[in-house]
Amino acid sequence: MSRTPLDVELLRRALLRPTGPLARLDVVAESASTHADLVARARTTTAQAPALLVAEHQTAGRGRAGRSWRTPPGAALTASWLLRPDVPGTALGWVPLLAGLAVVRALATTGVEARVKWPNDVLLPHADEIDGFGAFRKVAGVLAEAVPGPAHPTVVLGVGLNVDQEAGELPVPTATSLRLAGTVADRGDLLAAVTTELLGLLGRLEAADGDATGCGLAEECAAASATLGARVRVELAGGAEVLEGTAVGLTDDGALVVATEGDGSVRERVVTAGDVHHLRLAGA
């Protein structure tokens, strides 16, 4: 299937300084992983930030827990941002949550109502429920990785957004695309919207010295969440424990609070993204 490539010059005019927010923008025909490419760049002393790397075709994209994925050429947005958020280290847990919110808001410009499954999936409503996703299907994933540096840590943030895939081009039955949801969207417009939203949200977090609760970002993330208020099953990393309960809130550093029941009492457990191997929303 022939698909329209990204308009690189239009993206440069929209996103590069002095009129745009980015210090660097690269669009490549193919990459094994834009995330891995930027992590390698972040380890150099000359890496510019904020920077964006986009691949028309990604062959070994990186997901959580070491999972990999690929996309057909021109069918998805496969992009990674190199960022240096000027916030305390305790606030870095908000970066992937703000990325999910940025994708939700970018999709809203196309008339699509999306939600975020904590900590790193963007979901679209679906008529049928399925265990792990409830009445949703995954349209995008987020991966954030901190790379130590001499001052503020560099964060490489990757987003894979399914735009034009047909059902047979998706890797798993829990996934969907904008096309399958009945929406035709321009990938360049979406990329510009996600970038603008993301950097705007991070700017607000920086202005509040990392206090997402005080500046209203925590409330906005909660409002976009498909997880809060839902019954969840959390498989902790290493397989040591499984929590089942209701997701009831977010902590000041973006961790998830799960209320579990046992012995006639309710106990609240705090779960960080690093603790989670998999989080499931209750199905039918």
C-alpha positions as protocol buffer text, in pm:
chain_id: "A"
residue {
  index: 1
  type: MET
  ca { x: 0 y: 0 z: 0 }
}
residue {
  index: 2
  type: SER
  ca { x: 137 y: 341 z: -101 }
}
residue {
  index: 3
  type: ARG
  ca { x: 120 y: 604 z: 173 }
}
residue {
  index: 4
  type: THR
  ca { x: 205 y: 973 z: 172 }
}
residue {
  index: 5
  type: PRO
  ca { x: 542 y: 1053 z: 333 }
}
residue {
  index: 6
  type: LEU
  ca { x: 583 y: 1327 z: 591 }
}
residue {
  index: 7
  type: ASP
  ca { x: 637 y: 1678 z: 456 }
}
residue {
  index: 8
  type: VAL
  ca { x: 977 y: 1747 z: 612 }
}
residue {
  index: 9
  type: GLU
  ca { x: 1000 y: 2111 z: 509 }
}
residue {
  index: 10
  type: LEU
  ca { x: 656 y: 2187 z: 647 }
}
residue {
  index: 11
  type: LEU
  ca { x: 752 y: 2022 z: 977 }
}
residue {
  index: 12
  type: ARG
  ca { x: 1074 y: 2221 z: 994 }
}
residue {
  index: 13
  type: ARG
  ca { x: 889 y: 2548 z: 945 }
}
residue {
  index: 14
  type: ALA
  ca { x: 636 y: 2457 z: 1211 }
}
residue {
  index: 15
  type: LEU
  ca { x: 862 y: 2306 z: 1476 }
}
residue {
  index: 16
  type: LEU
  ca { x: 1220 y: 2433 z: 1448 }
}
residue {
  index: 17
  type: ARG
  ca { x: 1347 y: 2744 z: 1621 }
}
residue {
  index: 18
  type: PRO
  ca { x: 1327 y: 3041 z: 1604 }
}
residue {
  index: 19
  type: THR
  ca { x: 949 y: 3014 z: 1548 }
}
residue {
  index: 20
  type: GLY
  ca { x: 902 y: 2660 z: 1679 }
}
residue {
  index: 21
  type: PRO
  ca { x: 999 y: 2486 z: 2004 }
}
residue {
  index: 22
  type: LEU
  ca { x: 1266 y: 2244 z: 1879 }
}
residue {
  index: 23
  type: ALA
  ca { x: 1643 y: 2286 z: 1860 }
}
residue {
  index: 24
  type: ARG
  ca { x: 1676 y: 1990 z: 1621 }
}
residue {
  index: 25
  type: LEU
  ca { x: 1448 y: 1783 z: 1397 }
}
residue {
  index: 26
  type: ASP
  ca { x: 1548 y: 1474 z: 1197 }
}
residue {
  index: 27
  type: VAL
  ca { x: 1320 y: 1269 z: 973 }
}
residue {
  index: 28
  type: VAL
  ca { x: 1470 y: 942 z: 845 }
}
residue {
  index: 29
  type: ALA
  ca { x: 1337 y: 683 z: 605 }
}
residue {
  index: 30
  type: GLU
  ca { x: 1409 y: 392 z: 839 }
}
residue {
  index: 31
  type: SER
  ca { x: 1533 y: 322 z: 1189 }
}
residue {
  index: 32
  type: ALA
  ca { x: 1551 y: 7 z: 1395 }
}
residue {
  index: 33
  type: SER
  ca { x: 1445 y: 221 z: 1693 }
}
residue {
  index: 34
  type: THR
  ca { x: 1425 y: 599 z: 1715 }
}
residue {
  index: 35
  type: HIS
  ca { x: 1433 y: 557 z: 2093 }
}
residue {
  index: 36
  type: ALA
  ca { x: 1762 y: 364 z: 2089 }
}
residue {
  index: 37
  type: ASP
  ca { x: 1910 y: 611 z: 1840 }
}
residue {
  index: 38
  type: LEU
  ca { x: 1834 y: 906 z: 2069 }
}
residue {
  index: 39
  type: VAL
  ca { x: 1956 y: 726 z: 2382 }
}
residue {
  index: 40
  type: ALA
  ca { x: 2290 y: 683 z: 2206 }
}
residue {
  index: 41
  type: ARG
  ca { x: 2289 y: 1050 z: 2105 }
}
residue {
  index: 42
  type: ALA
  ca { x: 2195 y: 1159 z: 2458 }
}
residue {
  index: 43
  type: ARG
  ca { x: 2516 y: 1004 z: 2591 }
}
residue {
  index: 44
  type: THR
  ca { x: 2723 y: 1250 z: 2389 }
}
residue {
  index: 45
  type: THR
  ca { x: 2813 y: 1594 z: 2520 }
}
residue {
  index: 46
  type: THR
  ca { x: 2687 y: 1773 z: 2209 }
}
residue {
  index: 47
  type: ALA
  ca { x: 2328 y: 1646 z: 2201 }
}
residue {
  index: 48
  type: GLN
  ca { x: 2085 y: 1931 z: 2140 }
}
residue {
  index: 49
  type: ALA
  ca { x: 1757 y: 1953 z: 2329 }
}
residue {
  index: 50
  type: PRO
  ca { x: 1471 y: 1957 z: 2277 }
}
residue {
  index: 51
  type: ALA
  ca { x: 1518 y: 1741 z: 1969 }
}
residue {
  index: 52
  type: LEU
  ca { x: 1289 y: 1514 z: 1771 }
}
residue {
  index: 53
  type: LEU
  ca { x: 1373 y: 1208 z: 1561 }
}
residue {
  index: 54
  type: VAL
  ca { x: 1104 y: 1057 z: 1336 }
}
residue {
  index: 55
  type: ALA
  ca { x: 1124 y: 744 z: 1123 }
}
residue {
  index: 56
  type: GLU
  ca { x: 893 y: 665 z: 833 }
}
residue {
  index: 57
  type: HIS
  ca { x: 957 y: 294 z: 896 }
}
residue {
  index: 58
  type: GLN
  ca { x: 1064 y: 141 z: 1226 }
}
residue {
  index: 59
  type: THR
  ca { x: 1177 y: -220 z: 1231 }
}
residue {
  index: 60
  type: ALA
  ca { x: 1251 y: -290 z: 1598 }
}
residue {
  index: 61
  type: GLY
  ca { x: 1075 y: -30 z: 1810 }
}
residue {
  index: 62
  type: ARG
  ca { x: 1128 y: -53 z: 2185 }
}
residue {
  index: 63
  type: GLY
  ca { x: 842 y: -107 z: 2427 }
}
residue {
  index: 64
  type: ARG
  ca { x: 814 y: -167 z: 2799 }
}
residue {
  index: 65
  type: ALA
  ca { x: 963 y: -487 z: 2947 }
}
residue {
  index: 66
  type: GLY
  ca { x: 1189 y: -531 z: 2644 }
}
residue {
  index: 67
  type: ARG
  ca { x: 908 y: -588 z: 2394 }
}
residue {
  index: 68
  type: SER
  ca { x: 973 y: -487 z: 2033 }
}
residue {
  index: 69
  type: TRP
  ca { x: 741 y: -391 z: 1747 }
}
residue {
  index: 70
  type: ARG
  ca { x: 753 y: -274 z: 1386 }
}
residue {
  index: 71
  type: THR
  ca { x: 533 y: -59 z: 1164 }
}
residue {
  index: 72
  type: PRO
  ca { x: 466 y: -58 z: 790 }
}
residue {
  index: 73
  type: PRO
  ca { x: 629 y: 236 z: 607 }
}
residue {
  index: 74
  type: GLY
  ca { x: 422 y: 553 z: 632 }
}
residue {
  index: 75
  type: ALA
  ca { x: 146 y: 394 z: 840 }
}
residue {
  index: 76
  type: ALA
  ca { x: 225 y: 525 z: 1188 }
}
residue {
  index: 77
  type: LEU
  ca { x: 397 y: 797 z: 1383 }
}
residue {
  index: 78
  type: THR
  ca { x: 719 y: 652 z: 1524 }
}
residue {
  index: 79
  type: ALA
  ca { x: 892 y: 939 z: 1700 }
}
residue {
  index: 80
  type: SER
  ca { x: 1125 y: 1007 z: 1992 }
}
residue {
  index: 81
  type: TRP
  ca { x: 1205 y: 1332 z: 2169 }
}
residue {
  index: 82
  type: LEU
  ca { x: 1531 y: 1416 z: 2348 }
}
residue {
  index: 83
  type: LEU
  ca { x: 1440 y: 1635 z: 2644 }
}
residue {
  index: 84
  type: ARG
  ca { x: 1612 y: 1795 z: 2942 }
}
residue {
  index: 85
  type: PRO
  ca { x: 1328 y: 1883 z: 3182 }
}
residue {
  index: 86
  type: ASP
  ca { x: 1442 y: 2141 z: 3437 }
}
residue {
  index: 87
  type: VAL
  ca { x: 1262 y: 1975 z: 3727 }
}
residue {
  index: 88
  type: PRO
  ca { x: 1365 y: 1778 z: 4038 }
}
residue {
  index: 89
  type: GLY
  ca { x: 1437 y: 1411 z: 3975 }
}
residue {
  index: 90
  type: THR
  ca { x: 1130 y: 1315 z: 4179 }
}
residue {
  index: 91
  type: ALA
  ca { x: 911 y: 1484 z: 3915 }
}
residue {
  index: 92
  type: LEU
  ca { x: 1044 y: 1285 z: 3617 }
}
residue {
  index: 93
  type: GLY
  ca { x: 773 y: 1023 z: 3665 }
}
residue {
  index: 94
  type: TRP
  ca { x: 529 y: 1278 z: 3525 }
}
residue {
  index: 95
  type: VAL
  ca { x: 706 y: 1293 z: 3187 }
}
residue {
  index: 96
  type: PRO
  ca { x: 547 y: 978 z: 3034 }
}
residue {
  index: 97
  type: LEU
  ca { x: 210 y: 1070 z: 3185 }
}
residue {
  index: 98
  type: LEU
  ca { x: 228 y: 1414 z: 3025 }
}
residue {
  index: 99
  type: ALA
  ca { x: 324 y: 1249 z: 2696 }
}
residue {
  index: 100
  type: GLY
  ca { x: 9 y: 1039 z: 2711 }
}
residue {
  index: 101
  type: LEU
  ca { x: -194 y: 1351 z: 2784 }
}
residue {
  index: 102
  type: ALA
  ca { x: -26 y: 1528 z: 2489 }
}
residue {
  index: 103
  type: VAL
  ca { x: -128 y: 1245 z: 2255 }
}
residue {
  index: 104
  type: VAL
  ca { x: -486 y: 1256 z: 2389 }
}
residue {
  index: 105
  type: ARG
  ca { x: -506 y: 1629 z: 2324 }
}
residue {
  index: 106
  type: ALA
  ca { x: -349 y: 1599 z: 1978 }
}
residue {
  index: 107
  type: LEU
  ca { x: -605 y: 1332 z: 1887 }
}
residue {
  index: 108
  type: ALA
  ca { x: -884 y: 1557 z: 2013 }
}
residue {
  index: 109
  type: THR
  ca { x: -797 y: 1802 z: 1733 }
}
residue {
  index: 110
  type: THR
  ca { x: -910 y: 1530 z: 1487 }
}
residue {
  index: 111
  type: GLY
  ca { x: -1234 y: 1466 z: 1679 }
}
residue {
  index: 112
  type: VAL
  ca { x: -1103 y: 1146 z: 1843 }
}
residue {
  index: 113
  type: GLU
  ca { x: -1171 y: 1094 z: 2214 }
}
residue {
  index: 114
  type: ALA
  ca { x: -883 y: 895 z: 2365 }
}
residue {
  index: 115
  type: ARG
  ca { x: -788 y: 795 z: 2719 }
}
residue {
  index: 116
  type: VAL
  ca { x: -465 y: 698 z: 2895 }
}
residue {
  index: 117
  type: LYS
  ca { x: -402 y: 362 z: 3060 }
}
residue {
  index: 118
  type: TRP
  ca { x: -143 y: 426 z: 3328 }
}
residue {
  index: 119
  type: PRO
  ca { x: 147 y: 451 z: 3278 }
}
residue {
  index: 120
  type: ASN
  ca { x: 209 y: 433 z: 2905 }
}
residue {
  index: 121
  type: ASP
  ca { x: -81 y: 336 z: 2675 }
}
residue {
  index: 122
  type: VAL
  ca { x: -324 y: 559 z: 2486 }
}
residue {
  index: 123
  type: LEU
  ca { x: -658 y: 392 z: 2422 }
}
residue {
  index: 124
  type: LEU
  ca { x: -962 y: 439 z: 2201 }
}
residue {
  index: 125
  type: PRO
  ca { x: -1314 y: 329 z: 2305 }
}
residue {
  index: 126
  type: HIS
  ca { x: -1429 y: -3 z: 2160 }
}
residue {
  index: 127
  type: ALA
  ca { x: -1767 y: -174 z: 2155 }
}
residue {
  index: 128
  type: ASP
  ca { x: -1631 y: -503 z: 2289 }
}
residue {
  index: 129
  type: GLU
  ca { x: -1454 y: -556 z: 2619 }
}
residue {
  index: 130
  type: ILE
  ca { x: -1135 y: -756 z: 2642 }
}
residue {
  index: 131
  type: ASP
  ca { x: -942 y: -856 z: 2951 }
}
residue {
  index: 132
  type: GLY
  ca { x: -652 y: -620 z: 3009 }
}
residue {
  index: 133
  type: PHE
  ca { x: -804 y: -327 z: 2821 }
}
residue {
  index: 134
  type: GLY
  ca { x: -1173 y: -324 z: 2913 }
}
residue {
  index: 135
  type: ALA
  ca { x: -1386 y: -150 z: 2650 }
}
residue {
  index: 136
  type: PHE
  ca { x: -1080 y: 0 z: 2482 }
}
residue {
  index: 137
  type: ARG
  ca { x: -809 y: -83 z: 2228 }
}
residue {
  index: 138
  type: LYS
  ca { x: -453 y: 51 z: 2225 }
}
residue {
  index: 139
  type: VAL
  ca { x: -375 y: 315 z: 1961 }
}
residue {
  index: 140
  type: ALA
  ca { x: -43 y: 444 z: 2098 }
}
residue {
  index: 141
  type: GLY
  ca { x: 233 y: 356 z: 2341 }
}
residue {
  index: 142
  type: VAL
  ca { x: 479 y: 573 z: 2533 }
}
residue {
  index: 143
  type: LEU
  ca { x: 829 y: 483 z: 2654 }
}
residue {
  index: 144
  type: ALA
  ca { x: 1046 y: 714 z: 2866 }
}
residue {
  index: 145
  type: GLU
  ca { x: 1408 y: 655 z: 2967 }
}
residue {
  index: 146
  type: ALA
  ca { x: 1631 y: 881 z: 3175 }
}
residue {
  index: 147
  type: VAL
  ca { x: 1993 y: 909 z: 3062 }
}
residue {
  index: 148
  type: PRO
  ca { x: 2227 y: 1044 z: 3334 }
}
residue {
  index: 149
  type: GLY
  ca { x: 2407 y: 1369 z: 3257 }
}
residue {
  index: 150
  type: PRO
  ca { x: 2626 y: 1630 z: 3424 }
}
residue {
  index: 151
  type: ALA
  ca { x: 2331 y: 1855 z: 3513 }
}
residue {
  index: 152
  type: HIS
  ca { x: 1965 y: 1773 z: 3460 }
}
residue {
  index: 153
  type: PRO
  ca { x: 1908 y: 1419 z: 3334 }
}
residue {
  index: 154
  type: THR
  ca { x: 1823 y: 1379 z: 2969 }
}
residue {
  index: 155
  type: VAL
  ca { x: 1495 y: 1200 z: 2906 }
}
residue {
  index: 156
  type: VAL
  ca { x: 1436 y: 1014 z: 2581 }
}
residue {
  index: 157
  type: LEU
  ca { x: 1063 y: 986 z: 2523 }
}
residue {
  index: 158
  type: GLY
  ca { x: 925 y: 766 z: 2248 }
}
residue {
  index: 159
  type: VAL
  ca { x: 572 y: 751 z: 2107 }
}
residue {
  index: 160
  type: GLY
  ca { x: 435 y: 501 z: 1860 }
}
residue {
  index: 161
  type: LEU
  ca { x: 92 y: 604 z: 1728 }
}
residue {
  index: 162
  type: ASN
  ca { x: -107 y: 382 z: 1491 }
}
residue {
  index: 163
  type: VAL
  ca { x: -252 y: 606 z: 1223 }
}
residue {
  index: 164
  type: ASP
  ca { x: -325 y: 427 z: 895 }
}
residue {
  index: 165
  type: GLN
  ca { x: -287 y: 55 z: 965 }
}
residue {
  index: 166
  type: GLU
  ca { x: -540 y: -198 z: 849 }
}
residue {
  index: 167
  type: ALA
  ca { x: -634 y: -478 z: 1091 }
}
residue {
  index: 168
  type: GLY
  ca { x: -387 y: -721 z: 935 }
}
residue {
  index: 169
  type: GLU
  ca { x: -102 y: -477 z: 987 }
}
residue {
  index: 170
  type: LEU
  ca { x: -144 y: -458 z: 1363 }
}
residue {
  index: 171
  type: PRO
  ca { x: 66 y: -688 z: 1584 }
}
residue {
  index: 172
  type: VAL
  ca { x: -196 y: -788 z: 1842 }
}
residue {
  index: 173
  type: PRO
  ca { x: -578 y: -801 z: 1869 }
}
residue {
  index: 174
  type: THR
  ca { x: -571 y: -548 z: 2154 }
}
residue {
  index: 175
  type: ALA
  ca { x: -442 y: -280 z: 1916 }
}
residue {
  index: 176
  type: THR
  ca { x: -627 y: -46 z: 1684 }
}
residue {
  index: 177
  type: SER
  ca { x: -552 y: 247 z: 1455 }
}
residue {
  index: 178
  type: LEU
  ca { x: -714 y: 577 z: 1373 }
}
residue {
  index: 179
  type: ARG
  ca { x: -815 y: 436 z: 1035 }
}
residue {
  index: 180
  type: LEU
  ca { x: -993 y: 141 z: 1198 }
}
residue {
  index: 181
  type: ALA
  ca { x: -1165 y: 386 z: 1431 }
}
residue {
  index: 182
  type: GLY
  ca { x: -1302 y: 571 z: 1128 }
}
residue {
  index: 183
  type: THR
  ca { x: -1065 y: 870 z: 1134 }
}
residue {
  index: 184
  type: VAL
  ca { x: -842 y: 987 z: 851 }
}
residue {
  index: 185
  type: ALA
  ca { x: -561 y: 1197 z: 997 }
}
residue {
  index: 186
  type: ASP
  ca { x: -251 y: 1365 z: 858 }
}
residue {
  index: 187
  type: ARG
  ca { x: 58 y: 1230 z: 1031 }
}
residue {
  index: 188
  type: GLY
  ca { x: 244 y: 1558 z: 1001 }
}
residue {
  index: 189
  type: ASP
  ca { x: -37 y: 1752 z: 1164 }
}
residue {
  index: 190
  type: LEU
  ca { x: -52 y: 1496 z: 1446 }
}
residue {
  index: 191
  type: LEU
  ca { x: 324 y: 1509 z: 1498 }
}
residue {
  index: 192
  type: ALA
  ca { x: 321 y: 1887 z: 1520 }
}
residue {
  index: 193
  type: ALA
  ca { x: 26 y: 1879 z: 1761 }
}
residue {
  index: 194
  type: VAL
  ca { x: 184 y: 1616 z: 1988 }
}
residue {
  index: 195
  type: THR
  ca { x: 515 y: 1806 z: 1996 }
}
residue {
  index: 196
  type: THR
  ca { x: 349 y: 2138 z: 2074 }
}
residue {
  index: 197
  type: GLU
  ca { x: 128 y: 1989 z: 2345 }
}
residue {
  index: 198
  type: LEU
  ca { x: 414 y: 1790 z: 2500 }
}
residue {
  index: 199
  type: LEU
  ca { x: 656 y: 2080 z: 2526 }
}
residue {
  index: 200
  type: GLY
  ca { x: 382 y: 2309 z: 2651 }
}
residue {
  index: 201
  type: LEU
  ca { x: 292 y: 2064 z: 2928 }
}
residue {
  index: 202
  type: LEU
  ca { x: 659 y: 2018 z: 3022 }
}
residue {
  index: 203
  type: GLY
  ca { x: 698 y: 2396 z: 3031 }
}
residue {
  index: 204
  type: ARG
  ca { x: 417 y: 2417 z: 3285 }
}
residue {
  index: 205
  type: LEU
  ca { x: 582 y: 2144 z: 3495 }
}
residue {
  index: 206
  type: GLU
  ca { x: 912 y: 2333 z: 3486 }
}
residue {
  index: 207
  type: ALA
  ca { x: 746 y: 2661 z: 3581 }
}
residue {
  index: 208
  type: ALA
  ca { x: 595 y: 2485 z: 3885 }
}
residue {
  index: 209
  type: ASP
  ca { x: 936 y: 2335 z: 3982 }
}
residue {
  index: 210
  type: GLY
  ca { x: 797 y: 1987 z: 3923 }
}
residue {
  index: 211
  type: ASP
  ca { x: 483 y: 2032 z: 4135 }
}
residue {
  index: 212
  type: ALA
  ca { x: 228 y: 1869 z: 3903 }
}
residue {
  index: 213
  type: THR
  ca { x: -41 y: 1878 z: 4168 }
}
residue {
  index: 214
  type: GLY
  ca { x: 0 y: 2247 z: 4246 }
}
residue {
  index: 215
  type: CYS
  ca { x: -8 y: 2357 z: 3881 }
}
residue {
  index: 216
  type: GLY
  ca { x: -310 y: 2144 z: 3790 }
}
residue {
  index: 217
  type: LEU
  ca { x: -133 y: 1890 z: 3567 }
}
residue {
  index: 218
  type: ALA
  ca { x: -206 y: 1599 z: 3801 }
}
residue {
  index: 219
  type: GLU
  ca { x: -577 y: 1678 z: 3783 }
}
residue {
  index: 220
  type: GLU
  ca { x: -565 y: 1703 z: 3403 }
}
residue {
  index: 221
  type: CYS
  ca { x: -387 y: 1366 z: 3378 }
}
residue {
  index: 222
  type: ALA
  ca { x: -647 y: 1214 z: 3609 }
}
residue {
  index: 223
  type: ALA
  ca { x: -930 y: 1351 z: 3395 }
}
residue {
  index: 224
  type: ALA
  ca { x: -782 y: 1180 z: 3087 }
}
residue {
  index: 225
  type: SER
  ca { x: -724 y: 848 z: 3263 }
}
residue {
  index: 226
  type: ALA
  ca { x: -898 y: 522 z: 3178 }
}
residue {
  index: 227
  type: THR
  ca { x: -730 y: 362 z: 3480 }
}
residue {
  index: 228
  type: LEU
  ca { x: -849 y: 574 z: 3771 }
}
residue {
  index: 229
  type: GLY
  ca { x: -1174 y: 441 z: 3911 }
}
residue {
  index: 230
  type: ALA
  ca { x: -1133 y: 108 z: 3729 }
}
residue {
  index: 231
  type: ARG
  ca { x: -1072 y: -239 z: 3868 }
}
residue {
  index: 232
  type: VAL
  ca { x: -714 y: -333 z: 3788 }
}
residue {
  index: 233
  type: ARG
  ca { x: -480 y: -628 z: 3810 }
}
residue {
  index: 234
  type: VAL
  ca { x: -117 y: -525 z: 3850 }
}
residue {
  index: 235
  type: GLU
  ca { x: 153 y: -784 z: 3778 }
}
residue {
  index: 236
  type: LEU
  ca { x: 465 y: -656 z: 3950 }
}
residue {
  index: 237
  type: ALA
  ca { x: 805 y: -682 z: 3787 }
}
residue {
  index: 238
  type: GLY
  ca { x: 982 y: -1010 z: 3858 }
}
residue {
  index: 239
  type: GLY
  ca { x: 655 y: -1194 z: 3907 }
}
residue {
  index: 240
  type: ALA
  ca { x: 682 y: -1165 z: 4286 }
}
residue {
  index: 241
  type: GLU
  ca { x: 332 y: -1034 z: 4347 }
}
residue {
  index: 242
  type: VAL
  ca { x: 0 y: -956 z: 4184 }
}
residue {
  index: 243
  type: LEU
  ca { x: -225 y: -679 z: 4314 }
}
residue {
  index: 244
  type: GLU
  ca { x: -598 y: -669 z: 4244 }
}
residue {
  index: 245
  type: GLY
  ca { x: -808 y: -372 z: 4343 }
}
residue {
  index: 246
  type: THR
  ca { x: -935 y: -34 z: 4234 }
}
residue {
  index: 247
  type: ALA
  ca { x: -708 y: 242 z: 4100 }
}
residue {
  index: 248
  type: VAL
  ca { x: -798 y: 539 z: 4318 }
}
residue {
  index: 249
  type: GLY
  ca { x: -543 y: 812 z: 4254 }
}
residue {
  index: 250
  type: LEU
  ca { x: -199 y: 940 z: 4162 }
}
residue {
  index: 251
  type: THR
  ca { x: 72 y: 1042 z: 4407 }
}
residue {
  index: 252
  type: ASP
  ca { x: 264 y: 1370 z: 4389 }
}
residue {
  index: 253
  type: ASP
  ca { x: 531 y: 1199 z: 4177 }
}
residue {
  index: 254
  type: GLY
  ca { x: 289 y: 1030 z: 3936 }
}
residue {
  index: 255
  type: ALA
  ca { x: 276 y: 683 z: 4090 }
}
residue {
  index: 256
  type: LEU
  ca { x: -53 y: 490 z: 4093 }
}
residue {
  index: 257
  type: VAL
  ca { x: -248 y: 428 z: 4413 }
}
residue {
  index: 258
  type: VAL
  ca { x: -436 y: 96 z: 4418 }
}
residue {
  index: 259
  type: ALA
  ca { x: -690 y: 16 z: 4691 }
}
residue {
  index: 260
  type: THR
  ca { x: -687 y: -357 z: 4769 }
}
residue {
  index: 261
  type: GLU
  ca { x: -930 y: -546 z: 4990 }
}
residue {
  index: 262
  type: GLY
  ca { x: -849 y: -826 z: 5232 }
}
residue {
  index: 263
  type: ASP
  ca { x: -932 y: -944 z: 5584 }
}
residue {
  index: 264
  type: GLY
  ca { x: -1226 y: -705 z: 5592 }
}
residue {
  index: 265
  type: SER
  ca { x: -1007 y: -397 z: 5541 }
}
residue {
  index: 266
  type: VAL
  ca { x: -897 y: -173 z: 5255 }
}
residue {
  index: 267
  type: ARG
  ca { x: -527 y: -107 z: 5204 }
}
residue {
  index: 268
  type: GLU
  ca { x: -380 y: 147 z: 4964 }
}
residue {
  index: 269
  type: ARG
  ca { x: -67 y: 43 z: 4777 }
}
residue {
  index: 270
  type: VAL
  ca { x: 155 y: 277 z: 4577 }
}
residue {
  index: 271
  type: VAL
  ca { x: 281 y: 136 z: 4247 }
}
residue {
  index: 272
  type: THR
  ca { x: 550 y: 306 z: 4039 }
}
residue {
  index: 273
  type: ALA
  ca { x: 594 y: 250 z: 3667 }
}
residue {
  index: 274
  type: GLY
  ca { x: 920 y: 70 z: 3739 }
}
residue {
  index: 275
  type: ASP
  ca { x: 733 y: -180 z: 3959 }
}
residue {
  index: 276
  type: VAL
  ca { x: 492 y: -286 z: 3688 }
}
residue {
  index: 277
  type: HIS
  ca { x: 536 y: -572 z: 3447 }
}
residue {
  index: 278
  type: HIS
  ca { x: 179 y: -543 z: 3324 }
}
residue {
  index: 279
  type: LEU
  ca { x: -137 y: -363 z: 3430 }
}
residue {
  index: 280
  type: ARG
  ca { x: -474 y: -491 z: 3321 }
}
residue {
  index: 281
  type: LEU
  ca { x: -808 y: -315 z: 3322 }
}
residue {
  index: 282
  type: ALA
  ca { x: -1094 y: -547 z: 3416 }
}
residue {
  index: 283
  type: GLY
  ca { x: -1285 y: -692 z: 3122 }
}
residue {
  index: 284
  type: ALA
  ca { x: -1648 y: -796 z: 3112 }
}
